[in-house]
Amino acid sequence: MYSSILSASVYGIDAFLVEIETHLDNALPSFSIVGLPDSAVKESRERVAAAIKNSGLNYPNKKITVNLAPADIRKEGSGFDLPIALGIISASGMLDPQSFEGKLFLGELSLDGNIRPIHGALSISIMAKNNGVTKIVLPKENAGEAALVDGLEVIPVNLLSDVVKYLNNELTILRYQVDIKQIFDDGEKEYLLDLSDVRGQENVKRALEVAAAGGHNILMIGPPGSGKTMLARRIPSILPPLSLEEALETTKIHSVAGLLPDNVPLITIRPFRSPHHTISDAALVGGGMNKIRPGEISLAHHGVLFLDELPEFARNVLEVLRQPLESKNITISRTKLTVEYPSNFMLVCSMNPCPCGHYGNPHHQCTCTPSQIQKYTGKISGPLLDRIDIHIEVPIVKYQELSSVRSGEKSSEVRKRVIRARKIQTERFAQQKNIYKNADMTSKLIRKYCTLDNTSNELMKTAMTKLGLSARAYDKILKVARTIADLDESEEIKVYHISEAIQYRSLDREYWR
């Protein structure tokens, strides 16, 4: 009276196989689960027992022992309910063990035998395909995610009794299929927010175009009402569409976090995350006591993380951004486990120049003392500022621009130029792993693709000396200059590309020195 059935569990954004072994013994009735189960897995005993009985199936009045192998890795979540129930039914002689071959089972059970959705279906499906699994049986709500994996037969189910009938060849369940191209076409939407809504600020729009084209981090600083937030919220309308690889990575993270919208098997729009300034460091980078969940920086993977009113965030919250901004991933360690999440996002920040917001405003008197201004701007440390590629001042818009009937350039036009520049970068980094855009370049790639002529070298030398820039700022200028050259469709970085890139480091001199 033994059975073995395959299931899986998620660790970070990846998954691993779990073999669920069930043994029935003619002893006093009991139900025990071993193999490092968490609380949700332990509680499955009650759900499984009730679901089997309420599905009209015989529940064995015996000692039930369930082992989750490998036994040295902690198992989390409620997705083991269905395979545990099937293991008990099979060990009782109501299912042929041969019917489990080549199949993987997932699903949470309700007390009446209905099967509820689980988290991380896409990660599990990718892992299952790589491990030779040919069929995956899981809740109907998760079938769309799983069917994104080519070559894997997805069987969507709603009831425990239906699964038993299916395995006994008493019921035919058609495989679930999706058209990825159609999903991409349907996901491509027209944005409600457009850059043409913003009057004036042409120099800032240019900076946003450069940032979007190369995936560069950007900081906007200016008085209240100058349009910083308005501009930031229109950045998604000029970003290029996600590639399939990027979409799958982004979907895996949201699936693991349980944030995948209903009836949306694949995320096709770049994420835009805008947490409030009261957020904790654990919520920003990810964390938790028993289960480490992805934070905002991972949920913004391949998208935008917008931090409005940057100095209002706690200093310790901002400082935890330094490592993921550099490495494009975050490693979170706790006593019993360590998890790594990707965090390749575009950081967009906005802030006032002082506590009252009017320092440098020709139309309004600033009431702050120099020490107050220094303390306010000092909340953003030099090392963090170094990791922001583009700094741009956002001045107050003049009345003539506000009252003008002529609208600015539409996002769709800007987006076309951004897409062309990204295409150049995609071809350039085709052989590089995890390098998608200029902002991702390593020092080695910077030396290879950002060579300068003598005139440009002299200009860089002067800028480094007069502005007192760090080595990291030097690399950032070269990356931005490479992006500006790509927007011009120029193979070489010209002196005016370098000149424009240097202008985007002016805040190093004006506010932090």
MIROTI-94601 format. One record per residue (C-alpha): chain; residue in three letters; x, y, z. Coordinates in steps of 0.001 Angstrom, whole numbers, plus 500000, padded with zeros to 6 digits. Each point is the difference from the previous one (the first is absolute). Layout:
<rs>
  marza  nunu       x       y       z
      A   Ala       X       Y       Z
...
</rs>
This chain:
<rs>
  marza  nunu       x       y       z
      A   Met  500000  500000  500000
      A   Tyr  502443  502522  498686
      A   Ser  499849  502646  497296
      A   Ser  502307  502623  498545
      A   Ile  498940  503116  498108
      A   Leu  501850  503052  498667
      A   Ser  499304  503565  501067
      A   Ala  502120  503154  500352
      A   Ser  500748  502945  502236
      A   Val  501294  503502  499327
      A   Tyr  503282  501325  501401
      A   Gly  500537  503658  499149
      A   Ile  498767  500281  496407
      A   Asp  501172  496519  499074
      A   Ala  498468  496637  500843
      A   Phe  501152  496495  500920
      A   Leu  498434  496563  499734
      A   Val  498399  498446  503074
      A   Glu  499219  496298  500153
      A   Ile  496991  499326  502214
      A   Glu  500161  496512  501491
      A   Thr  496930  498605  501771
      A   His  499901  496927  502238
      A   Leu  496909  498447  501606
      A   Asp  500427  497771  503035
      A   Asn  497530  497819  501917
      A   Ala  500483  501843  503261
      A   Leu  498038  502532  502013
      A   Pro  498575  502637  497601
      A   Ser  502239  503065  499713
      A   Phe  501296  502372  497348
      A   Ser  503565  501332  500083
      A   Ile  502013  502001  497452
      A   Val  503800  499985  500149
      A   Gly  502716  501624  497873
      A   Leu  500252  503537  501428
      A   Pro  496430  501171  499280
      A   Asp  498991  503550  500959
      A   Ser  496744  500842  501783
      A   Ala  497960  500155  496778
      A   Val  501211  496520  499005
      A   Lys  499306  498548  503452
      A   Glu  496463  501390  499920
      A   Ser  499368  498139  496748
      A   Arg  499172  496922  502102
      A   Glu  496598  501448  500873
      A   Arg  499316  501326  496496
      A   Val  500979  496731  498319
      A   Ala  497938  497814  502321
      A   Ala  496861  502123  499581
      A   Ala  500477  500339  496212
      A   Ile  500327  496226  499488
      A   Lys  496871  499285  502064
      A   Asn  497926  502778  498401
      A   Ser  501027  498845  496505
      A   Gly  498234  496666  500581
      A   Leu  503260  498064  500331
      A   Asn  501006  497573  502758
      A   Tyr  502331  501463  502606
      A   Pro  502180  497244  501525
      A   Asn  499626  499433  503734
      A   Lys  503713  499272  500377
      A   Lys  503269  501564  501024
      A   Ile  501025  502348  497156
      A   Thr  503596  501146  499628
      A   Val  500906  502508  497291
      A   Asn  503640  500825  499238
      A   Leu  501036  503029  497932
      A   Ala  503355  499246  498389
      A   Pro  502640  501370  500002
      A   Ala  499495  500158  503752
      A   Asp  502712  502594  500688
      A   Ile  498348  502890  498114
      A   Arg  497131  501924  501559
      A   Lys  496662  499600  498139
      A   Glu  497628  502963  499864
      A   Gly  496497  500740  498771
      A   Ser  496706  498213  499515
      A   Gly  500740  498562  496546
      A   Phe  500737  496524  501429
      A   Asp  496346  499359  500950
      A   Leu  499041  498391  496687
      A   Pro  503030  497666  499671
      A   Ile  499732  498961  503665
      A   Ala  496324  499139  499499
      A   Leu  500799  498029  496834
      A   Gly  502807  498187  501804
      A   Ile  497600  498859  502735
      A   Ile  497385  498936  497440
      A   Ser  502625  498072  498020
      A   Ala  501444  498302  503089
      A   Ser  496428  498940  500867
      A   Gly  499779  498146  496693
      A   Met  497570  502380  498265
      A   Leu  502557  501216  497454
      A   Asp  502579  498223  497887
      A   Pro  503498  501332  500924
      A   Gln  500931  499706  496303
      A   Ser  497572  502836  499232
      A   Phe  502374  502454  501754
      A   Glu  502934  499374  497644
      A   Gly  501286  503099  498212
      A   Lys  497540  502230  501832
      A   Leu  500372  502721  502643
      A   Phe  497132  501071  502261
      A   Leu  499258  503309  501731
      A   Gly  497007  501550  501701
      A   Glu  498440  501149  503245
      A   Leu  496865  498156  501106
      A   Ser  496904  501493  501536
      A   Leu  498034  497908  502477
      A   Asp  497405  499081  497363
      A   Gly  502585  498690  497526
      A   Asn  500334  503076  497786
      A   Ile  503511  500839  498816
      A   Arg  501266  503515  500651
      A   Pro  502861  501863  498242
      A   Ile  503566  500105  501285
      A   His  502967  502375  499647
      A   Gly  503020  499514  497742
      A   Ala  498397  497829  497301
      A   Leu  502226  501411  497242
      A   Ser  503240  499329  501911
      A   Ile  498863  496459  500750
      A   Ser  499021  499332  496382
      A   Ile  503393  501134  498687
      A   Met  501770  497776  502532
      A   Ala  497702  497054  499211
      A   Lys  500729  500234  496270
      A   Asn  503748  500084  500697
      A   Asn  499692  496865  502143
      A   Gly  498231  497882  497404
      A   Val  496431  500371  501271
      A   Thr  497553  499742  497086
      A   Lys  496697  500887  501709
      A   Ile  499096  502349  502827
      A   Val  496627  499781  501751
      A   Leu  499101  503208  501802
      A   Pro  497108  502403  500772
      A   Lys  498192  501462  497028
      A   Glu  500842  503553  501147
      A   Asn  503730  499232  499672
      A   Ala  499762  498213  496648
      A   Gly  500702  503148  497963
      A   Glu  503362  500526  501713
      A   Ala  501064  496390  499688
      A   Ala  498989  499800  496325
      A   Leu  502563  502705  499149
      A   Val  502664  497282  500204
      A   Asp  500324  498381  496604
      A   Gly  499997  496216  499915
      A   Leu  498158  499506  503299
      A   Glu  496461  498565  499979
      A   Val  497862  501946  502471
      A   Ile  496930  498314  501489
      A   Pro  497660  502534  501714
      A   Val  497835  498595  502817
      A   Asn  497295  501314  502336
      A   Leu  499065  497021  502215
      A   Leu  501884  497256  501800
      A   Ser  497436  497467  498780
      A   Asp  500639  501071  496389
      A   Val  503741  499393  500422
      A   Val  499332  496483  501305
      A   Lys  497685  499262  497050
      A   Tyr  502587  501437  497584
      A   Leu  502764  497773  501396
      A   Asn  497683  496969  499811
      A   Asn  499221  500811  496340
      A   Glu  496353  500645  500885
      A   Leu  500137  503680  499000
      A   Thr  501715  501832  497141
      A   Ile  501454  503432  500782
      A   Leu  501293  501974  497039
      A   Arg  503440  501568  500309
      A   Tyr  500118  503773  500532
      A   Gln  501623  501970  497190
      A   Val  500877  503676  499600
      A   Asp  501157  502158  497117
      A   Ile  502942  502002  501343
      A   Lys  500059  502291  496960
      A   Gln  496334  500811  500525
      A   Ile  500634  500713  503685
      A   Phe  502778  502414  499035
      A   Asp  497795  501715  497434
      A   Asp  497126  500319  502472
      A   Gly  502351  501252  502708
      A   Glu  501335  502848  497873
      A   Lys  497779  502855  501111
      A   Glu  499679  503700  499344
      A   Tyr  501056  501967  503062
      A   Leu  497572  502513  501466
      A   Leu  502869  502209  501168
      A   Asp  502033  501689  497285
      A   Leu  503074  502261  499983
      A   Ser  498083  502475  497857
      A   Asp  497857  500740  503080
      A   Val  503008  501709  501605
      A   Arg  500480  503623  498957
      A   Gly  503576  501171  499522
      A   Gln  502866  498153  501745
      A   Glu  501525  498980  496667
      A   Asn  503450  499522  501535
      A   Val  498548  497677  502640
      A   Lys  498108  498029  497350
      A   Arg  503271  499582  498137
      A   Ala  501630  498660  503172
      A   Leu  497111  497555  500474
      A   Glu  500409  498837  496403
      A   Val  503699  499315  500578
      A   Ala  499221  498223  503281
      A   Ala  497337  497816  498355
      A   Ala  502223  499184  497012
      A   Gly  502845  498702  502152
      A   Gly  498098  498920  503122
      A   His  501862  502625  502056
      A   Asn  499095  501092  503516
      A   Ile  498838  503612  500179
      A   Leu  499485  502596  502740
      A   Met  497778  503046  499425
      A   Ile  500386  502929  502376
      A   Gly  497863  503114  499991
      A   Pro  497424  502084  501896
      A   Pro  496450  498784  500727
      A   Gly  497646  500156  497037
      A   Ser  502713  499856  497351
      A   Gly  498702  496684  498640
      A   Lys  502462  497426  501403
      A   Thr  497387  497402  500936
      A   Met  497992  500700  496860
      A   Leu  503058  499312  497866
      A   Ala  501006  496879  501929
      A   Arg  496591  498376  499627
      A   Arg  500253  500372  496224
      A   Ile  503290  498108  499728
      A   Pro  498271  496622  499338
      A   Ser  498426  501512  496867
      A   Ile  503450  500431  498402
      A   Leu  501627  496745  501135
      A   Pro  500480  497214  497422
      A   Pro  497779  496911  500226
      A   Leu  501192  497002  501975
      A   Ser  501706  497169  498172
      A   Leu  498699  496471  500625
      A   Glu  502997  499195  502221
      A   Glu  499447  503156  502068
      A   Ala  496247  499348  500198
      A   Leu  500542  496473  501312
      A   Glu  502465  501200  502658
      A   Thr  497626  502749  501119
      A   Thr  497026  497633  500062
      A   Lys  501919  497472  502123
      A   Ile  500620  502620  502693
      A   His  496401  501204  500097
      A   Ser  498741  496417  499979
      A   Val  502182  499036  502969
      A   Ala  498836  503111  501852
      A   Gly  496350  499162  499266
      A   Leu  499511  503300  498191
      A   Leu  499224  498722  496518
      A   Pro  496653  501531  498945
      A   Asp  497058  497682  499359
      A   Asn  499785  498650  496449
      A   Val  503430  501481  499177
      A   Pro  502377  497071  499377
      A   Leu  502871  502191  498791
      A   Ile  501055  503532  500942
      A   Thr  500614  501863  496739
      A   Ile  500205  503564  501365
      A   Arg  503093  501235  501808
      A   Pro  499259  500313  503747
      A   Phe  499732  503453  501571
      A   Arg  500337  499879  503789
      A   Ser  499585  503117  502121
      A   Pro  500228  499181  503736
      A   His  499138  502604  502660
      A   His  502896  501595  501870
      A   Thr  498950  498228  503231
      A   Ile  501075  496628  498525
      A   Ser  502402  497866  502061
      A   Asp  503312  498688  498741
      A   Ala  498691  496405  500059
      A   Ala  496961  500942  497909
      A   Leu  502246  501791  497510
      A   Val  502631  497307  499425
      A   Gly  498025  496954  501162
      A   Gly  499909  497935  503144
      A   Gly  497872  498291  502608
      A   Met  500458  497718  502970
      A   Asn  499035  496521  498790
      A   Lys  499539  500711  496293
      A   Ile  502118  502553  498155
      A   Arg  497786  501870  497556
      A   Pro  501211  502225  497134
      A   Gly  500063  503710  500778
      A   Glu  499186  503037  497874
      A   Ile  503382  499967  498263
      A   Ser  499347  496462  498729
      A   Leu  496377  500722  499104
      A   Ala  501396  502868  497882
      A   His  502365  497609  498157
      A   His  500294  501065  496326
      A   Gly  497833  502996  500847
      A   Val  500039  503234  502015
      A   Leu  500334  500623  503736
      A   Phe  498823  503555  500705
      A   Leu  500951  501571  503327
      A   Asp  498112  503264  500376
      A   Glu  501273  502550  502556
      A   Leu  503281  498100  500359
      A   Pro  501324  501719  503188
      A   Glu  496804  499024  501858
      A   Phe  501015  496322  499842
      A   Ala  501887  498749  503037
      A   Arg  503777  500097  499597
      A   Asn  500384  496259  500674
      A   Val  497339  499241  497359
      A   Leu  501871  501942  497323
      A   Glu  503365  498510  500898
      A   Val  498814  496427  499379
      A   Leu  499567  500968  496336
      A   Arg  503728  500405  499468
      A   Gln  500907  496330  499498
      A   Pro  497048  498966  497760
      A   Leu  500486  503103  497823
      A   Glu  503506  498796  499287
      A   Ser  499557  496222  499782
      A   Lys  496439  499915  498547
      A   Asn  498942  497375  502550
      A   Ile  499414  499756  503725
      A   Thr  501061  497206  502344
      A   Ile  497952  499775  503190
      A   Ser  501334  497825  502803
      A   Arg  498211  498784  503104
      A   Thr  501017  497460  502636
      A   Lys  498519  497014  498188
      A   Leu  499987  501027  496347
      A   Thr  501535  502245  497358
      A   Val  498105  501175  496921
      A   Glu  501145  501960  496950
      A   Tyr  497562  502114  497977
      A   Pro  500746  501926  496778
      A   Ser  499632  503777  500222
      A   Asn  500996  501519  496668
      A   Phe  497830  503106  500131
      A   Met  500144  503620  498874
      A   Leu  500080  502274  503060
      A   Val  498101  503274  499575
      A   Cys  500116  502491  502881
      A   Ser  498630  503460  500621
      A   Met  500679  502476  502764
      A   Asn  499758  503638  501025
      A   Pro  503271  501954  500294
      A   Cys  499311  500939  503642
      A   Pro  497389  499454  502774
      A   Cys  497803  502891  498828
      A   Gly  500603  499021  496382
      A   His  500856  503436  498614
      A   Tyr  503807  500141  500080
      A   Gly  501088  501347  496626
      A   Asn  496444  501016  499052
      A   Pro  500144  503559  498552
      A   His  496302  500537  500669
      A   His  499821  498947  503633
      A   Gln  502109  500831  503046
      A   Cys  501732  497028  501634
      A   Thr  499578  499998  503796
      A   Cys  502562  497309  500771
      A   Thr  503374  500594  501634
      A   Pro  503161  498599  498370
      A   Ser  500290  497369  502731
      A   Gln  496391  498897  499407
      A   Ile  500666  499670  496273
      A   Gln  503201  498063  500643
      A   Lys  498253  497684  502458
      A   Tyr  497127  499416  497562
      A   Thr  502130  499180  496970
      A   Gly  502393  498070  502226
      A   Lys  497327  497346  500492
      A   Ile  501069  498705  496598
      A   Ser  503521  498693  500468
      A   Gly  502798  500510  497512
      A   Pro  500356  496249  499250
      A   Leu  496279  499765  499161
      A   Leu  500161  503144  497861
      A   Asp  502975  498502  498162
      A   Arg  497790  497108  498917
      A   Ile  497453  502319  498370
      A   Asp  501129  500578  496410
      A   Ile  498019  503138  499159
      A   His  499301  503034  502182
      A   Ile  497684  502587  498508
      A   Glu  498548  503229  501385
      A   Val  496295  500579  499410
      A   Pro  499275  503760  500078
      A   Ile  496648  501691  500463
      A   Val  498068  500111  496718
      A   Lys  499509  503482  498561
      A   Tyr  496484  501343  499434
      A   Gln  500532  500227  496236
      A   Glu  500687  496248  499854
      A   Leu  497078  499118  502285
      A   Ser  497527  502058  497979
      A   Ser  501310  498872  496607
      A   Val  497512  498114  497831
      A   Arg  502828  498165  498263
      A   Ser  500524  496563  501510
      A   Gly  503385  498372  500328
      A   Glu  501284  496879  498287
      A   Lys  497903  496902  500606
      A   Ser  501342  497026  501952
      A   Ser  499528  497763  496965
      A   Glu  502550  502018  498019
      A   Val  502534  499984  502823
      A   Arg  499412  496285  500492
      A   Lys  500907  499270  496372
      A   Arg  503435  501565  500523
      A   Val  500430  498137  503289
      A   Ile  499133  496682  498341
      A   Arg  502520  500638  497215
      A   Ala  502718  500733  502567
      A   Arg  499103  496892  502020
      A   Lys  500131  497890  496844
      A   Ile  503586  501159  499432
      A   Gln  500829  499014  503601
      A   Thr  498283  496621  499667
      A   Glu  502136  499175  496972
      A   Arg  503121  501317  501741
      A   Phe  499514  497831  503097
      A   Ala  498495  496954  498270
      A   Gln  502836  497764  501221
      A   Gln  500028  501386  503542
      A   Lys  498044  498313  502795
      A   Asn  497664  502225  502051
      A   Ile  501096  503113  498091
      A   Tyr  496973  501598  498356
      A   Lys  500863  503696  499727
      A   Asn  502794  502541  500421
      A   Ala  499300  500515  503702
      A   Asp  500847  496313  500587
      A   Met  503516  500253  498539
      A   Thr  502888  498744  502113
      A   Ser  503356  501783  500174
      A   Lys  501373  497639  497366
      A   Leu  497149  500790  497604
      A   Ile  500357  503738  500654
      A   Arg  503640  499836  498897
      A   Lys  498968  498056  496903
      A   Tyr  497013  502067  498821
      A   Cys  500674  503478  501440
      A   Thr  503321  500980  498447
      A   Leu  500667  503743  499688
      A   Asp  502040  502098  497619
      A   Asn  502614  502498  501230
      A   Thr  497605  502971  500155
      A   Ser  497432  498056  502004
      A   Asn  502717  498707  502318
      A   Glu  501154  503555  500751
      A   Leu  496414  501066  500721
      A   Met  499549  497070  502395
      A   Lys  503274  500783  501747
      A   Thr  498922  503603  500560
      A   Ala  496575  498948  501309
      A   Met  501457  497433  502383
      A   Thr  502450  502548  501405
      A   Lys  497616  502944  500382
      A   Leu  496973  498058  501234
      A   Gly  502008  497608  502161
      A   Leu  498136  496998  498629
      A   Ser  500589  496448  501198
      A   Ala  501086  497048  497876
      A   Arg  496417  498732  500073
      A   Ala  498729  503366  498722
      A   Tyr  502571  499748  497183
      A   Asp  498512  496663  498952
      A   Lys  496475  501406  500222
      A   Ile  500885  502891  497680
      A   Leu  501431  497573  497440
      A   Lys  496882  497819  500153
      A   Val  497690  502996  499530
      A   Ala  502172  501298  497145
      A   Arg  499767  496572  498333
      A   Thr  496198  500205  500240
      A   Ile  499920  503531  498541
      A   Ala  502140  498758  497101
      A   Asp  497576  497083  499508
      A   Leu  497084  502443  499817
      A   Asp  501969  501781  497255
      A   Glu  500677  496571  498429
      A   Ser  503713  500779  500180
      A   Glu  502571  497228  500395
      A   Glu  502507  502394  501554
      A   Ile  499579  502121  503112
      A   Lys  500515  503603  498900
      A   Val  501065  502935  502140
      A   Tyr  496475  501445  500098
      A   His  498698  496670  501297
      A   Ile  502497  500205  502843
      A   Ser  499121  503665  500583
      A   Glu  496303  499225  500404
      A   Ala  500737  497061  502298
      A   Ile  502193  502196  502242
      A   Gln  497159  502524  500330
      A   Tyr  497936  497294  501660
      A   Arg  502451  499935  502950
      A   Ser  499569  503666  500937
      A   Leu  498330  499278  503354
      A   Asp  503274  498560  501294
      A   Arg  501312  503548  499926
      A   Glu  496974  502104  500856
      A   Tyr  498398  498198  502954
      A   Trp  502358  497399  501438
      A   Arg  503272  501913  500039
</rs>
